[in-house]
Amino acid sequence: MGVILKGAILIDVQNSRVIRDHAVLIEGNKIVKICKQILEVDSKQHTVLDLNGKCLIPGIINLHQHYIYKRTFGPLWSQFKLPIPVLTVRAVKNALGELKQGITTARELGSVHNIAFSLKHLINHKYILGPRLFIAGQPLAITGSHASTLSQCVDGIEEFRKWTRERVKYVDWVKTFASFDPVETGREYARPEISKEEIQVICEEAHKAGKKVAAHAVGTQAIRNAVEGGVDTIEHGIYLNRELANMMRDNGTALVPTLTAYTETLNPHHNRGKKWIALHAPLVEPSQRGLLAALEAGVKIGMGLDSLGELGKEAILMQKVTGLSAIEILKIFTLNGAEILGLGTELGSIEEGKIADLVILDKNPLEDLANIESVNTVIKDGEVLPVDKINLSTRFESAEYHSLIPELLEAF
């Protein structure tokens, strides 16, 4: 049974244009045809959705998320002391919430207790709904890391080699922390954490296995260590300058800036505490300056919300900082993300032959980027999901899902 979407305003991020009076034919999980409204197909074999006045954009790709502590309140690092069932339920809830926002693909960059792995497995088998996940599992960090409660802490080249080899059996990306932050060290509120040599061995082992590496990097020396060490993405990139951005461009290193993660963490609403706010406030301006340096150098930029970022606010702030058009921002939120994941030929734009990951919006985001949140229906992997249908099924477990149990047991 296929699906025909007709009457929508198609936003073509690949070619920076708007397409009107066209229909999109979906069969299975693929976009099969895009053409003028009249399609010669068997109406009995296709569901027709009349989207007159609505907008159609590609599925949104969030390259930096943490489902076990997304949008939490209170001191951050104490979150990981919560019981495993609490963290697990929170992760499931947050995955559903992101899918409702039109985020059809997400990169989970830090979790514990194999929660992200299990979540990915359950979503892939359609046991629960959620974005298509690419996971890093538990990050690797040094002893004394500022993220020690989230990470596995190891030291020295051979230990990082050993544990990267262990990681690449089941993760899609390896995550590490290149900087200790925020900490006042003079000019920058950060200092290097993992060494360049340790980063190099992580990248060597990950790349040999066909996996990629993401590095949390704040501060010029930490960014330099990460880029020279061979990472594939710099997360945050605060204090990034033009020299380092040129190096990123030449090395093919992408930037995921997470702008509103840093503005939102200052909001007393989240109850992070006065000390936390005082330390993070100096990071906002160099975060935005780093994005501009990357843009001017021609670095590939993707969108990441991190634990506190908000989708509409991220789009609006990114446009304000960069001066890019709305359609250029949408490209960062979609096609750029797919390309950073190495999936540019499969995801990220509305094109024939690509996977049918689409979002139907009630309002036009080109008129106001806040309209990116006016989600009516999400189409993920060809499955049409009205937002009110994106929830947990209330049925009991059925026999068809019993096969998940031995697979999960075998994985661990």
C-alpha positions in Angstrom: 0.0 0.0 0.0 1.5 3.3 -1.1 0.9 6.9 0.0 0.4 9.9 -2.2 1.0 13.4 -0.7 -0.6 16.1 -2.8 -1.2 19.8 -2.5 1.6 20.6 -0.1 4.3 23.3 -0.5 7.5 21.2 -0.9 10.6 22.8 0.6 13.6 21.6 -1.5 16.6 22.2 0.8 19.0 20.6 -1.8 18.3 23.3 -4.4 17.1 26.1 -2.0 13.7 26.4 -3.7 10.0 25.9 -3.1 8.0 23.5 -5.2 4.2 23.9 -5.6 1.5 21.8 -7.3 3.4 18.6 -7.1 2.6 15.2 -5.6 4.9 12.8 -3.7 4.5 9.1 -4.2 5.7 6.9 -1.4 5.9 3.1 -1.8 7.4 1.0 1.0 9.9 3.3 2.8 11.0 5.2 -0.3 10.0 8.3 -2.2 9.3 6.8 -5.6 8.1 9.8 -7.6 7.7 13.6 -7.4 5.7 15.1 -10.2 2.7 17.3 -11.1 -0.4 16.6 -9.1 -2.0 13.9 -11.4 -0.4 10.5 -10.8 -1.4 7.5 -12.8 -1.7 5.0 -10.0 -4.2 2.4 -8.7 -6.2 4.4 -6.2 -7.1 1.2 -4.4 -3.5 0.5 -3.7 -2.7 4.0 -2.4 -3.8 6.3 0.4 -4.1 9.9 -0.8 -3.4 12.7 1.7 -4.6 16.1 0.6 -2.2 18.6 2.2 -3.5 21.8 0.7 -1.8 24.8 2.3 0.5 22.7 4.5 4.3 22.5 4.1 6.4 19.4 3.5 10.0 19.4 4.8 12.6 16.6 5.1 12.7 14.8 8.5 14.8 16.8 11.0 18.2 15.4 12.1 19.3 16.1 15.6 23.1 15.3 15.9 23.5 15.8 19.6 21.1 14.5 22.2 21.0 12.7 25.6 17.7 11.0 26.1 18.4 10.0 29.7 18.6 13.6 30.8 16.9 15.7 28.2 15.2 18.8 29.6 15.8 17.9 33.2 15.8 20.2 36.2 18.3 20.6 39.1 22.0 19.9 39.2 23.0 18.0 36.1 25.6 15.5 37.3 23.4 14.1 40.0 20.9 12.9 37.3 23.1 9.8 36.7 22.6 8.6 40.3 18.9 8.0 39.6 17.7 4.3 39.4 18.1 2.7 36.0 14.3 2.2 35.5 13.8 6.0 35.9 16.5 6.8 33.4 15.1 4.2 31.0 11.5 5.5 31.2 12.8 9.0 30.7 14.7 8.0 27.6 11.7 6.3 26.0 9.5 9.4 26.8 12.1 11.8 25.3 12.5 9.7 22.2 8.8 9.8 21.6 8.8 13.6 22.3 11.5 14.2 19.7 9.7 12.2 17.0 6.6 14.3 17.7 8.7 17.3 16.9 9.6 15.9 13.5 13.0 14.7 14.5 13.2 11.4 12.5 16.9 10.8 13.0 19.0 11.5 16.1 22.6 10.9 17.3 22.6 9.9 20.9 26.0 11.1 22.3 26.1 9.9 25.9 24.1 7.4 27.9 24.7 4.8 30.6 23.6 1.2 31.4 23.2 0.3 27.7 20.0 2.3 27.7 20.7 4.0 24.3 21.6 0.6 22.7 18.4 -1.0 24.0 16.3 2.0 22.9 17.8 1.9 19.4 17.1 -1.9 19.2 13.5 -1.5 20.3 12.9 1.3 17.9 14.4 -0.6 15.0 12.2 -3.6 15.7 9.1 -1.2 15.9 8.5 -2.3 19.5 8.3 1.4 20.4 8.3 4.6 18.3 11.2 7.0 18.2 13.7 8.6 15.9 16.2 6.5 13.9 19.1 6.3 16.3 22.9 6.5 15.9 24.4 5.9 19.3 27.7 6.4 21.1 26.8 4.7 24.3 29.0 5.6 27.3 31.6 8.2 26.3 35.3 7.7 27.0 37.0 10.3 29.2 40.0 10.6 31.5 40.1 10.1 35.2 38.9 13.4 36.8 36.9 14.4 33.8 34.1 16.9 34.4 31.8 14.3 32.8 33.0 11.4 34.9 29.6 10.5 36.1 28.4 10.0 32.5 31.6 8.5 31.1 33.9 5.5 31.4 37.1 7.0 32.7 40.4 5.4 31.4 43.9 6.7 31.1 46.8 6.4 28.6 47.0 5.4 25.0 46.7 1.7 25.4 43.6 2.0 27.7 41.9 4.2 25.2 42.9 1.8 22.4 41.5 -1.1 24.3 38.2 0.5 25.2 37.6 2.0 21.7 38.1 -1.5 20.3 35.4 -2.7 22.8 33.1 0.2 21.9 33.1 -0.2 18.1 31.5 -3.7 18.3 28.1 -2.0 19.1 28.2 1.8 18.8 27.8 3.9 15.7 30.0 6.7 17.0 32.6 6.9 19.7 32.3 10.0 21.9 35.1 11.5 24.0 35.7 14.7 26.0 38.5 16.9 24.7 38.0 19.6 27.2 37.3 20.2 30.9 34.7 22.9 31.2 33.5 25.3 32.3 36.5 26.3 34.4 38.0 29.7 34.6 41.6 29.6 33.3 42.1 33.2 32.3 41.0 34.0 28.7 38.9 30.9 28.2 36.5 29.1 30.5 38.0 25.7 29.6 41.1 23.6 29.5 42.2 20.5 27.5 41.2 17.2 29.0 42.1 14.1 26.9 45.5 14.4 25.1 46.0 14.6 21.3 47.8 11.3 21.4 44.8 9.6 23.2 42.4 11.1 20.7 44.5 9.9 17.8 44.3 6.3 19.0 40.6 6.5 19.5 40.2 7.8 15.9 42.6 5.2 14.6 40.7 2.3 16.1 37.2 3.7 15.3 38.0 4.5 11.7 39.5 1.0 11.2 36.2 -0.4 12.2 34.3 2.0 9.9 33.0 4.1 12.8 33.3 7.8 13.5 34.4 9.9 16.4 32.7 12.9 18.1 34.5 15.1 20.6 33.1 17.5 23.1 35.6 20.4 22.5 35.6 23.8 24.2 38.7 26.0 24.1 41.2 26.6 21.4 43.8 24.0 22.5 41.1 21.3 23.0 39.7 22.0 19.6 43.2 21.8 18.1 43.9 18.5 19.8 40.6 17.0 18.6 41.0 18.2 15.0 44.6 17.2 14.7 43.7 13.9 16.4 41.3 13.1 13.6 37.8 13.4 15.0 34.9 13.6 12.6 32.8 16.2 14.5 33.5 18.9 17.0 30.6 19.3 19.5 30.0 22.8 20.7 33.2 24.3 19.3 33.2 27.2 21.8 36.2 29.5 21.2 36.6 28.2 17.7 38.5 30.7 15.7 39.2 31.2 11.9 42.6 29.4 12.0 41.0 26.3 13.6 38.0 26.5 11.4 40.2 26.4 8.3 41.9 23.4 9.8 38.5 21.7 10.3 37.4 22.5 6.8 40.7 21.1 5.3 40.3 17.9 7.5 36.7 17.4 6.7 35.7 17.9 10.3 32.1 19.1 10.9 30.8 21.3 13.7 27.6 20.8 15.8 27.3 24.1 17.7 24.3 23.4 20.1 23.6 27.1 20.6 20.5 27.0 22.7 21.9 24.4 25.0 24.2 27.2 26.3 21.5 29.9 26.4 18.9 27.7 28.0 21.2 26.4 30.7 21.4 30.0 32.1 17.6 30.0 32.6 16.9 29.8 36.4 13.8 27.8 35.4 16.1 24.7 35.1 17.4 25.2 38.6 21.0 24.4 37.7 22.2 26.7 40.5 24.0 30.1 40.7 27.5 28.7 40.4 26.6 26.7 37.3 25.0 29.8 35.7 28.1 32.0 36.5 30.5 29.5 35.0 28.4 28.9 31.8 27.4 32.5 31.1 30.9 33.4 29.6 30.5 30.5 27.0 27.5 31.9 25.2 29.2 34.7 23.1 32.3 32.5 22.1 29.8 29.7 21.2 28.1 32.0 18.7 31.4 33.5 17.5 32.7 30.0 16.8 29.7 29.2 14.6 30.4 32.3 12.6 34.1 31.3 12.2 33.0 27.9 11.0 30.5 29.3 8.5 33.0 31.7 7.1 35.6 29.0 6.6 33.2 26.7 4.9 33.0 24.0 7.6 30.0 21.6 7.4 27.6 22.6 10.1 24.9 20.3 11.6 22.2 20.9 14.2 22.3 19.5 17.7 20.1 20.3 20.6 22.0 18.7 23.4 20.1 18.2 26.7 18.5 21.7 27.0 18.3 23.0 23.5 14.9 23.7 21.9 14.1 23.1 18.2 12.3 26.4 17.3 14.6 28.5 19.4 17.7 26.8 17.9 16.5 27.6 14.4 15.7 31.2 15.2 19.0 31.8 17.1 21.1 30.2 14.4 19.5 32.5 11.8 20.0 35.6 14.1 23.7 34.7 14.6 24.5 33.8 11.0 22.2 35.9 8.9 21.4 32.8 6.8 18.0 32.5 5.0 15.3 30.2 6.5 15.9 27.6 3.8 19.6 27.5 4.5 18.9 26.9 8.2 16.5 24.1 7.2 19.3 22.6 5.2 21.5 22.5 8.2 18.7 20.9 10.2 18.2 18.2 7.5 20.6 17.5 4.6 23.7 18.6 6.4 22.9 16.3 9.3 22.5 13.4 6.9 25.8 14.2 5.2 27.6 14.3 8.5 26.2 10.9 9.3 27.4 9.6 5.9 23.8 9.2 4.8 23.4 12.1 2.3 22.3 9.8 -0.5 19.6 8.2 1.7 18.2 11.0 4.0 18.0 14.7 4.4 16.0 16.0 1.4 12.8 15.3 -0.5 14.2 13.5 -3.6 13.2 10.4 -5.6 14.9 7.3 -4.3 15.5 8.6 -0.8 14.0 7.2 2.3 10.6 8.7 3.1 11.4 10.7 6.2 9.2 13.8 6.0 7.4 16.2 8.2 4.1 17.9 7.4 3.8 21.3 8.9 0.6 23.4 9.4 2.6 26.6 8.9 5.3 27.7 6.5 8.8 27.8 8.2 10.1 30.0 5.5 7.8 32.8 6.7 8.8 32.3 10.4 11.3 29.6 11.6 9.2 29.2 14.7 6.8 27.4 12.4 9.1 24.4 12.4 7.3 23.4 15.5 3.8 23.4 13.8 4.0 19.6 13.2 0.9 18.0 11.9 2.2 14.6 10.8 5.5 12.8 10.8 6.5 10.3 8.1 9.4 8.1 9.2 10.7 5.3 7.0 7.5 5.5 5.0 5.2 5.2 8.0 2.6 7.9 8.3 2.3 9.1 12.0 -0.1 11.8 12.9 1.3 13.5 16.0 -1.5 12.3 18.2 -0.7 8.7 17.3 3.0 9.0 18.4 2.7 7.4 21.8 3.3 4.2 23.7 1.0 1.3 22.7 -1.1 0.1 25.6 -1.2 -3.5 24.3 0.6 -6.3 26.1 3.7 -7.9 24.6 3.0 -10.2 21.7 4.9 -13.3 20.6 6.3 -11.6 17.6 8.5 -9.5 19.8 9.8 -12.4 21.9 12.8 -12.6 19.5 14.1 -9.3 20.9 15.0 -11.0 24.2 17.6 -13.4 23.0 19.1 -10.7 20.7 19.5 -8.3 23.6 20.9 -11.0 25.8 23.4 -12.0 23.1 24.5 -8.4 22.7 25.6 -8.1 26.3 
